Amino acid sequence: MNTFALILLIATIITGAAFFYDFFKLRPNRKLNKEAFLKAKPDADKKELKKLMEPSGFLGQLASLFPIILFVFLFRSFFIEPFRIPSGSMMPTLLSGDFIAVTKWSYGIRDPLTNKTLIETGKPERGDVVVFKYPEDTNVDYIKRVVGVPGDEVIYRNKKIYLRKACTAERCDSPVGLEVEEIGTYSEESFGFAENYILFKEKLGKANHEAMINPRAPEFLQYYYRQPGSTLGSWVVPEGHYFVMGDNRDNSRDSRFWGFVPEEYLIGKTVGIWLSLEFNNGPDDLLPSFIPSSIRFSRIGGID
């Protein structure tokens, strides 16, 4: 159950009831008062007449909120929902402090409360950046990149992805390493010393995106999810499920560690960054750390 969607639905029902009660019960009385006022004061200006027709009191205030809350509920449920990136697991594609727009119709029109598909509109493709309910705690939303779709075999070995696309009756290829191109390095301070990452371009489906690895970090094979019948570091994606990974390969808890994302856990497809905030305030700064220090205008726009 989507708690925030439920709260919005309840608010929509309450304000809607107030709106219709006001419209059908109270508004006719205001109209009569307006007509009486016009008879007594034919030269009344528009501001006075408009004020006579405005809802008043607590019920009137609730009624006036209905169109706004209804719009937010429908827009968030069926069109676009905003999310904030809380961690660096999708670096360098997405940074902590990025606010992303997620289309809700890309993978089906869904019930906003249960997330069940009402109308089929499409399926995730390799390379899509998706938001979904974390399978180990569905109260938490995760964001990762789709690497494998149903029927694919995904192999992660020596920090490189190998992919055997789903077999068909006519063809079944061998696993092939994704096309990559090293493009530079990235350095980050962590616990008093610098961590150096290798940046590279990776071709996955229609996406030609950036990713990064830390050559000094171990692979933690002992923590990988072991699929029955598969070798360690190899996964065959079941029907109705997806294999996802973060672009920051050594700082992402993803399908390598907990398995697959069921289709019914999908929330939507990430299409762009609508706001990006930097939080660099230190203990000696005037502003507290939760206040943004700047806006990263250059990051606003679409993503790969």
C-alpha angles and dihedrals in degrees: 000000000000103000098195092047088051091052090050091048092051090048090049092051094047096046090041091055089050091048095052093042089052093045097049102029110026104026094064089057091050089051091054090048089051092052091048090048091052091052091051093042112023092174094057112142125238094255092059092048092047091052090053090057096047118105114250138197128028093307091052092051090051090049092052090055094056099086091048096047092043091052092049092048095050096040094048094043101047110014122029131349123192122227134180122225106232101182144028099252092113097046131169092021093049128018132204105271095036115130111209136198116227121195111224097197099056096089100029139307102277139196102257092218103044100020090228115152113254098174126018113232105157148319132250115268130209108278097028116134104225138186115217144159109274104248093221093051116014091194088072124074118217132192123207141140121266109242102164133031126196112307096017122125112220120196123186112192131156088356093301130112120232118189133195107189119225112287122243130201089263102038143029116174129198120253113280128198115243116255108258136177123193110230106173146298137285126207126202133180112237125173092339100313136079122259113204120207132191113231119208142168115241128194111217119161109309092338121096097186140162123252136170142213134192105227091201096054119094120237095237091221090170089068096049119119107256110215113207110257094015132099121248110282093020126099133180110208112233123224112279093020139094136211113224135184138182119245089232091071098189095044104047131096101208144134091314088070106030107020133237137353113238113228091239090062093061115113104179151299123286110234106168154337114264097178135011123192130189119215107198102139110133131201091270095051123102094234121065119250094254091062112088115247096204146348117250098218092173091066096056112108142052126337135216 
